[in-house]
Amino acid sequence: MAPPTRRVVSSIDLKKKPWEQNPPLHNRWHPHIPHVAAVNTGEVFRVEMVDWTGGAIRDDDSPLDVKSLDLSTFLYFVTL
């Protein structure tokens, strides 16, 4: 029997910047930032997210994105 399909509780459009996502991603937990999903204890689920650079480092084997990385905006989270 195949394992159950995991429910996607947060999806990401890799063609958009973190602040263009719906809902926008953020870089810290804060009680006034609403959560985007709720899960049950023991539930298997999937969260899609960008890397700590917000997708600034691309998978194209070019060092130029690392060289020009803007470190003033980084470390994005999704709140569940």
FENHUFEN-V471768 format. One record per pair of residues at least 24 apart in sequence whose C-alpha atoms are under 10 Angstrom apart, sorted by sequence separation. I is the first residue (numbers start at 0). J is the second residue. If there is no record, write none. Layout:
# FENHUFEN-V471768
[[I | J] [I | J]]
This chain:
# FENHUFEN-V471768
[[24 | 48] [50 | 74] [51 | 75] [24 | 49] [26 | 51] [49 | 74] [50 | 75] [51 | 76] [9 | 35] [49 | 75] [50 | 76] [8 | 35] [9 | 36] [26 | 53] [48 | 75] [49 | 76] [8 | 36] [25 | 53] [48 | 76] [49 | 77] [7 | 36] [8 | 37] [24 | 53] [48 | 77] [8 | 38] [47 | 77] [17 | 48] [46 | 77] [6 | 38] [17 | 49] [16 | 49] [46 | 79] [13 | 47] [9 | 44] [10 | 45] [11 | 46] [12 | 47] [13 | 48] [17 | 52] [18 | 53] [6 | 42] [7 | 43] [8 | 44] [9 | 45] [10 | 46] [11 | 47] [12 | 48] [13 | 49] [17 | 53] [5 | 42] [6 | 43] [7 | 44] [8 | 45] [9 | 46] [10 | 47] [11 | 48] [12 | 49] [16 | 53] [17 | 54] [5 | 43] [6 | 44] [7 | 45] [8 | 46] [9 | 47] [10 | 48] [11 | 49] [15 | 53] [16 | 54] [17 | 55] [4 | 43] [5 | 44] [6 | 45] [7 | 46] [8 | 47] [9 | 48] [10 | 49] [15 | 54] [16 | 55] [3 | 43] [4 | 44] [5 | 45] [6 | 46] [7 | 47] [13 | 53] [14 | 54] [3 | 44] [4 | 45] [5 | 46] [13 | 54] [36 | 77] [37 | 78] [38 | 79] [35 | 77] [36 | 78] [37 | 79] [34 | 77] [35 | 78] [36 | 79] [34 | 78] [35 | 79] [33 | 78] [34 | 79] [26 | 72] [32 | 78] [33 | 79] [26 | 73] [27 | 74] [25 | 73] [26 | 74] [27 | 75] [28 | 76] [25 | 74] [26 | 75] [27 | 76] [28 | 77] [29 | 78] [24 | 74] [25 | 75] [26 | 76] [27 | 77] [28 | 78] [24 | 75] [25 | 76] [26 | 77] [27 | 78] [23 | 75] [24 | 76] [25 | 77] [26 | 78] [23 | 76] [24 | 77] [25 | 78] [23 | 77] [24 | 78] [22 | 77] [17 | 73] [18 | 75] [17 | 75] [17 | 76] [11 | 77] [10 | 77] [9 | 77] [9 | 78] [9 | 79] [8 | 79]]
